[in-house]
Amino acid sequence: MAGIVKPPGAFAVTPHKVSVCILLQVYAPAAQISVPFPFSTVNQHNRLGLFLLSLTKSYDDIFEPKLDELIHQLRGIGGLYNYWLTDHLTSKLLALSSPDDLFNFFSDMRGILGGPEAGVLEDDQVILDPNSHLGMFLRRCILAFNLLSFEGACHLLTSIGMYCKEAISSCPPYEAPHLDDSSNDLETPPEYENMELENLVFEKVTEEIEARERAGGRVSFHLHAPQALVGLVEDIEVPGDPEFKHGGKLREACHYAHPTSNTLRDLDPSGGIFLRTNWQIQGFLQEQADALEKQGSSFSLNDFELMLRQLQKLAPELHRVHFLRYLNGLYHDDCIAALENVHRYFDYSAGIEGFDFVPPASGCNTFGRYEIALLCLGMMHFHFGHPKQALEVLTEAVHFSQLQSNDTCLAYTLAAICNLLSETGISSTTGILGSSYSPLTRIGISLSVQQQLFVLLRGSLKRAENLKLKRLVASNHLAMAKFDLTHVQRPLVSFGPKASMKLRTSPINVCKELRLSSQLISEFGSETSSMTTDGAFSTAWLKNLQKPMDSQVLSQESGSGSNNAFQFCAQPSSVPASVLQLVGSSYLLRATAWEIYGSSSLARFNALVHATCFPDVSSSSDTALAYLKLIQHLAVFKGYKEAFAALKIAAEKFLSVSKSRILLLKLQLLHERALHRGHLKLAQQVCDELGVLASSVTGVDMELKTEASLRNARTLLAANQFSEAAAVAHSLFCMCYKFNMQVENASVLLLLAEIHKKSGNAVLGLPYALASLSFCQSFNLDLLKASATLTLAELWLSLGSNHAKRALSLVHGAFPMILGQGGLELRARAFIVEAKCYLSDPSFSVFEDSDVVLDPLRQASDELQLLEYHELAAEAFYLTAMVFDKLGRLEDREDAAASFKKHILALENPQDEEDPLANIF
C-alpha cells in the first residue's frame, strides 16, 4: 500500500500520532467535548501528562510504536484507570470511519489549545499552552492534517485500520476491571467486547479513491493552510512502502545499543511503517554514537549496519546516517568502510549535519566544511595507526581552518595534533608542521618535537578558552597535565642571561591542571542540549514503566509514593555523559600520575573511583584500563594467583579490548611469573608475542615497543647472556633518548646497572645506577628512586665488606618509601639486602642480635613464596640457614636448607603446566 502523500521531509499525521491526540483529548478535554474525567487524584492526571510528554520526546527507537505496544505502555503507568484509557483509545480509533470523521476530530482538537480565541474557560478545565511541547505537537498534527489531500486522508484511514488490526491480532481479549461504583466513575462501553476488528473495511473510502483515480485528478481535502506554511513543517516523516518492509534478514537481527521490541520488526505486507520525528531520530542516532564510542568493537557491527541501511532507505535526506556508518567502521577497525562513509557524509551533507561546532563567519561556508572533513580523516588515520598520514592531513586542516576563519575547528585540530604527538613516536616534524601558527619558528628558532608539542598545547588551550569551548578546555588541561607529568620545563629560547633553574618536573603543575579539568562538572549547563536532557529523561521514564519493581510500586493507589518512585528510578543524570567522561578520565590520569610518583595506595584509590563511579559513561577501553590498574596492584601486592583470577573476570567483561590492553597485561604477568619460576622458554615465547604486538604493521606504539624490548633484555639477563642483554638495553636507551622518553630512560639505566651487577662488574654498574637516580630525582619517580637506591646499595656491597655500612645506610634511607608503597618483590629485596649488609659488616655479631637478621629474612621468604620467586627465595633461605648454623640451631638450619633445596630444584626444573599461551587470544 502506498504511503500517505505529503511533501518530502514534512511532518506527517500517522496512526500513532492520532492515538496521542486522542490521549491529549483525555488529558485536556475541550469544553464542548463530553469526555468523562477518569482520574480520582490530581497525581494520576499529571502522570498521564508526563506519559504523553515522554512519548513525544523519547528516542528509544526510530519507528513509531504499534498500538499494542502503546496499550502495554498505558498499562504500565499504573492505576485502575488505564483500562478505561485503553477502551477509550480503541473505541475512538474505531469510530474514525470516514474522512469527515477525521476532519471533525481534528477540528475538535483545536478546542483544547489555549490562547485569545479559546473563549471563556470553565473552573476545572485543563488547556494546553500553544507554545508548550505538547501544544506545539498538537498544532503540527493539525497543520499536517490540513495539508493532506483527499487521497492522503483516505490512506490515513486505511493505515489506522491496519494499525488496529495488528493490535487485535497480537493482544489477548480485554478484561474489564472489577471496580467499586462508590469509588470509581469509570465506564466501559458494553459493545466493545463484541467488536471484530478483522471485519473492519472502509468500503466508502475505497470507492472514493477509485473514483478519483479514474478521474485522474487530485482534489485537496480541507487545505486550510497556505502553501508557504509547508516549509514550517521541517521534521522528516516517511510513510509505509512495501519496498521497505523488513525481510528475513531483519528477523535474524540481534540487539544493538538499546534494543526495544519494535526496533527491527516484522510487518504485515499490507501494513505501513512510520519513522518518528526528526528530533527523535537525531536523538536516537546520537545515543547510538555515544554507545558505539563507549562499547567499541563489542558493539554489534552487522545489526547496527543493517539498521542504518534501513534508515537510509526510508529517510535518504538524513545524511547523519553516513556519519554513523563511518563511526561503525572506525570502531570495528574496518578502514575501507570508514573511509568510504566519511567521504559520503561530507559529499552529501558538506559536513553541516550532525556537528556541534560553532559555525564560522558568514560567507565562509560556501563550499561546505572541508576543514572538518580533514579533521575526521586525520583522526581516522590516527585511529588506524598511520601517524605520518594523520599529521599531514591535520596540518592541512589547520591551513583550511585559518582560510575559512573557523576558529573552533582550528582549536579542535590543534588538540588532535597534540594528542597525536604525545601518543605516537615521531622524532621529527620537519616539513610537516606549518609555521603559520608557531611564532618561534618564524624567527629561526629550531624546536624539538616536545617543545612544539608544548607550544601547540598552550595555543590550543588559549583558543579553547577564548571560544568558551568548555569540554575542549577540560580536555586540554588533561593534556597539559599529561605533558607536565613526563616533561621537564625548559626555556624555549637559548639566548639571553642564563638563570639558575632546577630541571625537574612539577607535580604541583600536574595537580593544578587536573583540578582545573575537573571544574568542568560545575559549568556544564550552558552546553547541555534539550535533546540530550529531555530525550534521555523521557526514554528512561518509558523504559522504567516496563520494569517489575516499578510496576509494583506505581500500581499503588497512593500517589505520592508513585511519584517518588518515578523520580528515583527514571531520572537520568543531569550532567552530560561527555562531561562525566572527562571527569572520569581525570581520575585515570591521577592514577597514572601517582603510579609514576610512586604512591601505590593513591593510584589504587583513583583507579577504584573510576571503575566504581564512571563505568556507565566511560568508554570500554578506559573502564578496562581502570580494571587493569587494579589487577596490576593485585599482582604486585597479593601475588599472581589472585591477579589471574581477576584478569579472567576482566577478559570476560571486556571482550572488545581482550586483544589489546588486557592481552598486554596478561603477557606481562605471564612473563613476570615465568622469570620468577625460572621458566625461560616460556618467558621467551611471551617476549615473541610482545614483539608481534609491537610491530609497525598495527601502528607505532612507542610504549609497547619499549615494553617488548625491556622484557627481552630481562629475559636475556635471566639466562645469563649478559652481553646480549646489555646490547638490547643500550639500543633501547638510544631509542628512548631519541624520542625524549625520559621516564623510560630511568628504567633502562637501572636495568643496565642490574646487568653489570649480575655479571660481576659492580664498578661499571655504579655510573648507570647513579644516572638512574638522577633521572628519578628530575621526574619525581620516588618508588623507582627507592629501587635504584637499593640497586646502588647492592653494587656498593659487591665491592667489599668495607662498604657494608654505606650500603646499609642507603637501604635504611629507602625503607620508608619501600615499606610504605613497595610491592612484595621490592620489599623482599630490601629485606634480603639489609640482612646481607649486616652479615657482611665485620663489626656485626649474629650472637648478640640475631633477630635483626632473621626477622627480615623470614618476612622476605614469606613474600617471595607468594610470588613463586624461586631464585630470591632460595637466597633468603640460604642466608637463614647460615645464620641458624652459626647459632647452632641445627633443626632450624635443616628446615631452611630443605626449603632452599626445594626452590633450587624448582628453579632448575620448572614444571610444564598447561600452555598458558594456548588460549591467550
RAJO-V988474 format. One record per run of one state. SS is the DSSP state (a for helix, b for strand, c for the rest). FROM is the first residue (numbers start at 1). LEN is the number of residues. Records with the same first field share a line. If there is no record, write none. Layout:
BEGIN
SS = FROM-LEN / FROM-LEN
END
This chain:
BEGIN
c = 1-14 / 28-14 / 58-5 / 64-3 / 77-4 / 96-3 / 114-2 / 119-9 / 129-4 / 147-2 / 171-19 / 195-2 / 200-3 / 216-4 / 221-6 / 233-9 / 245-3 / 252-23 / 276-2 / 299-2 / 315-5 / 332-3 / 350-20 / 384-3 / 404-3 / 424-15 / 443-6 / 468-2 / 487-20 / 523-2 / 528-2 / 545-3 / 555-4 / 571-6 / 598-2 / 614-6 / 639-1 / 654-1 / 658-3 / 678-2 / 694-2 / 699-3 / 719-3 / 739-3 / 759-3 / 779-3 / 799-2 / 822-2 / 841-10 / 868-2 / 888-2 / 909-13
a = 15-13 / 42-16 / 67-10 / 81-15 / 99-14 / 116-3 / 133-14 / 150-21 / 190-5 / 197-3 / 203-13 / 227-6 / 242-3 / 248-4 / 278-21 / 301-14 / 320-12 / 335-15 / 370-14 / 387-17 / 407-17 / 439-4 / 449-19 / 470-17 / 507-16 / 525-3 / 530-15 / 548-7 / 559-12 / 577-21 / 600-14 / 620-19 / 640-14 / 655-3 / 661-17 / 680-14 / 696-3 / 702-17 / 722-17 / 742-17 / 762-17 / 782-17 / 801-21 / 824-17 / 851-17 / 870-18 / 890-19
b = 63-1 / 113-1 / 128-1 / 149-1 / 220-1 / 275-1
END
